[in-house]
Amino acid sequence: MTVKNIDDHVGLGAANIEGLLRELVAIRAELVGDSALLQPGLAEVHGNYQKSARNLLHYLALRRRDLRPLQHRLAVLGLSSIGRAESYVLATIDAVLEVLHHLRQIPWQPPSSETENVTFASGQRLLVEHTETLLGPATPGREVRIMVTMPSEAANDYTLVHDLLQQGMDCMRINCAHDDSATWLRMIEHLRRAEQSLGRTCRVVMDLAGPKLRTGPLEPGPAVVRVRPRRDVYGRVIAPARIWLTSEASPQSSPSSASVCLQVAAKWLAQLHKGEFIKFTDAREAKRILRIVDVTAAGCWAEANKTAYLIPGTILHHGHGINERHHHTTPVGLLLPGENAISLQQGDVLILTRDLQPGRPATRDSSGQILTPATIGCTIPEVFDDVRSGESIWFDDGKIGGLIEKVESSQVLVRITQARPCGEKLQADKGINLPESELRLAALTAKDLEDLSFVAQHADVVELSFANAATDVESLQQHLRRLGSRLPAIVLKIETRRGFENLPDMLLSAMRAPCCGVMIARGDLAVECGFERLAEVQEEILWICEAAHVPVIWATQVLETLAKEGMPSRAEVTDAAMGHRAECVMLNKGPHVVSAVRVLDDILRRMQAHQAKKRAMLRELRLAHVSSQ
């Protein structure tokens, strides 16, 4: 397109300004009119959120149209393109209208009856105030808070809690799906002690388990253990497997980490000496040797340099040398059954049963053809009343996908449509998602209601899992009021398609309280909305919440590899930096979570100089000082 064509297309000059004026005046009237129609519904909104609720309604009305052509025409004139209007919608439009009227030399003043609308200054201030009320004061040098999910060990490890707080934790998250009230209380007591020691404060956030749909139990797998030494990339043994041998009459736990613990006859065990050898034939008919490296009163340590598979009854032979003809023997004692799994490939049929009878893998004939399909139960059989043929179903955080082919009274037939070419393994207690089904599940389970008595007494914030509708929010508010005057703030966890679609209505219900928030639970949300849509969906949640001046928690798998394995991936670091768009970033538990807090703190401090919500912050750029050679 030539320069002349661009000018003609944009329509620079008086005619363009007149057209922009007409369009913006019409948009403004529509925004004000829509919010006026909904004014009666705002009567129940708390005073803290009255202006915010009106701004949210203005934003929703603004986003009901395609603004891209208007944005382009405004940008060409060097005016605001309304692309950062979330926190102060009407103020942004009024500012543009004022400039356009000035260009046309026409006086203009917003109606005096609307002077209580959100201004540029108050819009930013409201979000800051609401964030501080919900998540506590900001850490100096870092506006975005850090939330950390507590592992069970935090109940017995004060040092862990102290170190997390010292490194920058602002909110302690306790997942009520795990542990019990006594364990939660010890975690909180450790936090209060650490607060006093460090002179810092930290919010206690408790996450209700909610109606998590999961796979049921499976029949036990075979009782077999694999002994495997560590090898380098060339296959050379760099550390032998360590086997703890203990008496089956009075078994003792291994004093340090062991590859496997074996129970054997006490009399046979008493005859072992350091430097001797144990020979056996494993479950694959492979001949193997163990070397005794230490003997203690509680048991013996042996080492293996080759992989072996042992089962109950495997005969162990002991002698003073490898080549001795006569050896004392003992069978390996009881081994716990292994964890079973169902192997699934594209095209397979999986039967989902209403009861929780242990499921089982498919049975096959000698040629590998399936005789009977695999079966597995589900933890909430009520969903059988709501699913329909043709709807999609996902298992294990989206690793396995299927299509519901037939719904019967006691079972659902699923055709597997998504799995890796080599297949996937489905285990017990894995998540099930039904994104296309209209499930009539209450957000609060019987367990949640039982846990609420503790939550209401000890938590600063309660997270409502699987919040799907305004009635879910209202139900939690009612239960909390019945438990006393101490009302924790409510955070809506958006992790379903319905929850995402009903977010504006749920926000208006949550804003009846003096404080509330939203968590983007990206794990289930990605499965529900589609992984390819996750980036788009989380952006929309950020926009809607900013318009309502409601703080957002960016959650699920942030620096996950770092927390679990000690080293982050490049993609994770970029993802963590994107979390700066929210008011809080949540880390999950892991052996290296203290390091993860330290790294996240550094990332967020750096990003604060570059980004504020959608607005780039133009700090001095070092590269700009580098002269070209």
GIHU-V248147 format. One record per pair of residues at least 4 apart in sequence whose ideal C-beta (glycine too) atoms are under 6 Angstrom apart, sorted by the first residue. I is the first residue (numbers start at 1). J is the second residue. Records with the same first field share a line. If there is no record, write none. Layout:
I=J, J
This chain:
1=5, 6
5=9
7=12
10=76
11=15, 16
12=16
17=100, 103, 104
20=24, 100
21=100
24=97
28=93
29=33
30=61
31=58, 61
34=61
35=54, 57, 58
38=57
42=53
44=512
45=49, 50, 53, 511
46=512, 513, 514
48=514
49=53, 511
51=118
52=126, 548, 549
53=511
55=89, 118, 547
56=547, 548
58=89, 90
59=89, 547
62=89
67=71
71=81
74=79, 81
75=81
79=96, 99
80=96
82=92
84=614, 615
85=89, 92
86=543, 546, 547
87=123, 124, 546
88=92, 118, 120, 123
90=94, 117
91=119, 120
94=110
101=106, 108
110=114
118=122, 123
122=126
126=549
127=549
130=549, 551
131=135, 551, 583
132=137
133=515
134=489, 515, 517, 551
135=145, 171, 203, 584
136=170, 201, 203
138=143
139=168
141=605
142=604, 605
144=580, 604
145=170, 584
146=168, 169, 170, 585, 600
147=171, 173, 584, 586
148=164, 169, 587
149=173, 588, 589
150=154, 174, 187
151=589
152=179
153=157
154=160, 161, 187
155=183, 186, 187
158=162, 190
161=190, 191, 194
162=194
163=594
164=169, 594, 597
165=169, 194, 198, 200, 202
166=198
167=594, 597, 598
168=597, 601
169=597
171=203, 205
172=191, 202, 204
173=205
174=184, 206
175=207
176=206, 207, 208, 209, 451
177=209
179=183
181=454
188=204, 458
191=202
194=198
195=200, 201
203=460
204=459, 460
205=461
206=455, 459, 462
207=463
208=448, 465
209=447
210=465, 466
211=441, 445, 466
213=380, 432
214=379, 429, 431
215=376, 428, 430
216=356, 376, 377, 378
217=358, 428
218=340, 358, 359, 428
219=340, 358, 360
220=337
221=337, 338, 339, 340
222=338
223=312, 335, 337
224=309, 311, 338
225=260, 310, 335
226=309
227=241, 259, 260, 304, 308
228=241, 307
229=237, 240, 241, 305
230=238, 239
231=235, 237
232=236, 238
237=305
240=303, 304, 305
241=259, 304
242=258, 259
243=260, 302
244=254, 258, 261, 299
245=262, 264, 299, 300
246=251, 252, 263, 299
247=266, 269
248=263, 333
249=266
251=263
252=298, 299
254=258, 261
262=332
263=333
264=268, 269, 330
265=330
268=328, 330
271=328
272=292, 300
274=292, 295
276=292, 320
277=289, 291, 322
278=290, 316, 318
279=289, 317
280=288, 314, 316
281=287
282=286, 288, 308, 309
283=309, 311
284=309
288=306, 308
290=302, 304
291=303
292=300, 302
293=301, 303
294=301
295=300
310=314, 332
312=332, 335
313=331
314=332
315=329, 331
316=330
317=327, 329
318=327, 328
319=324, 327
320=324
341=425, 427
342=361, 374, 426
343=423, 425
344=348, 400, 416, 419, 424, 426
345=419, 423
346=416, 419
348=416
349=373
350=374, 414
351=373, 375, 411
352=378, 412, 414
353=375, 377, 411
354=381, 384, 410
355=377
356=377
359=375, 376, 377
361=374
362=370, 373, 374
363=371, 372
364=368, 370
365=369, 371
378=432
383=439
386=437, 438, 439, 440
387=391, 404, 407, 437
389=404, 407
391=404, 436, 437
392=436
393=402, 404, 414, 434
394=398, 401, 433, 527
395=400, 426, 430, 432
396=400, 430
397=431, 523
398=527
399=424
400=419, 424, 426
401=417, 418
402=414, 415, 416, 417
403=415, 417
404=412, 414
405=413, 415
406=413
407=412
419=423, 424
420=424
433=527, 528
435=497, 528
443=464, 466, 467, 472
444=448, 449, 475
451=455
452=456, 479
455=459, 462
456=480, 483
459=488
460=488
461=488, 489, 491
462=488, 490
463=491, 493
464=476, 490, 492
465=493
467=472, 492, 493, 499, 506
468=472, 496, 498, 499
469=502
470=505, 506, 509
473=506, 509, 510
474=509
480=487
489=515, 516
490=510, 516
491=517, 519
492=506, 518
493=519, 521
494=499, 500, 520
495=521, 524, 525
496=528
497=528, 529
498=502
500=537
502=506
503=544
507=548
510=516
517=551
518=545, 550, 552
519=553, 555
520=538, 541, 554
521=525, 555, 556
522=526, 556
523=556
524=528
525=529
526=531, 534
529=533, 537
533=537
542=552, 581
545=550, 552
551=583
552=582, 583
553=584, 586
554=579, 582, 585
555=586
558=576, 585, 587
559=563, 568, 572, 576, 596
561=565, 568, 569, 572
562=568, 596
563=590, 592, 593, 596
564=590
566=592
568=572, 573
576=600, 603
577=603, 607
579=585
580=604, 607, 611
587=596
589=593
607=611
609=619
610=617
612=617
